[in-house]
Amino acid sequence: MNKLMISTVALALATSLAAGSALARGPWAANKGNTVGWQVMTPAERAEHQTKMRSFKTYDECKAYQQEHHTQMEARAKEKGVTLAPMGSGYGCDNMKSRGFLK
């Protein structure tokens, strides 16, 4: 019985680790260098934003969401008296499209 339990736990752990590393290599990872408003978002909002960004199938829907997000973060930053760092091109939707994750 102990060997079966140990094997089951080991298999569950191995599966969890494999899934976690696959997710870490996903199409896009939010961070302060590529996410407008990072400094005015909560950790939960950052995770939700990353999940949302990874959910898109087309470039157009991604860009529409990205623009809406930027507008919201600019408004939030203004309310808090924070200046957001400017973002150039080649991040977020553009990066995901160039890597083949968006049509």
C-alpha positions, -999 to +999 in steps of 0.1 A: +000+000+000+028+024+008+045+018-025+013+025-044+008+058-025+044+069-031+041+061-068+008+080-071+022+110-053+054+109-074+034+107-106+011+136-096+042+157-087+059+149-120+027+158-139+023+191-121+059+200-127+057+192-164+025+212-168+040+242-149+071+243-171+049+241-203+028+270-191+060+290-183+070+287-219+037+300-231+033+325-259+036+356-237+045+363-201+035+396-185+062+415-167+070+451-158+090+455-191+062+446-214+029+455-196+016+490-196+004+498-161+023+470-144+031+492-114-006+502-108-019+466-111-024+441-083-008+407-086-042+392-093-048+417-121-014+409-136-023+372-136-057+379-151-042+402-178-016+375-188-044+348-190-065+372-211-036+380-234-029+343-239-065+336-247-067+354-280-066+336-314-064+367-337-042+397-337-072+421-341-089+409-310-056+410-291-049+446-302-085+457-293-081+444-258-045+457-255-057+493-265-085+491-240-061+479-213-037+507-220-065+533-218-076+519-184-041+518-170-034+554-182-065+566-164-056+547-133-020+560-133-033+596-137-056+591-107-027+579-086-003+606-100+020+579-115+038+583-149+037+551-169+068+540-187+063+543-225+061+510-244+075+506-278+064+482-305+073+445-306+057+435-273+024+418-264+002+412-294+030+422-319+054+397-303+028+369-302+019+375-338+056+374-349+060+341-330+030+326-348+006+325-318-019+348-334-034+348-369 
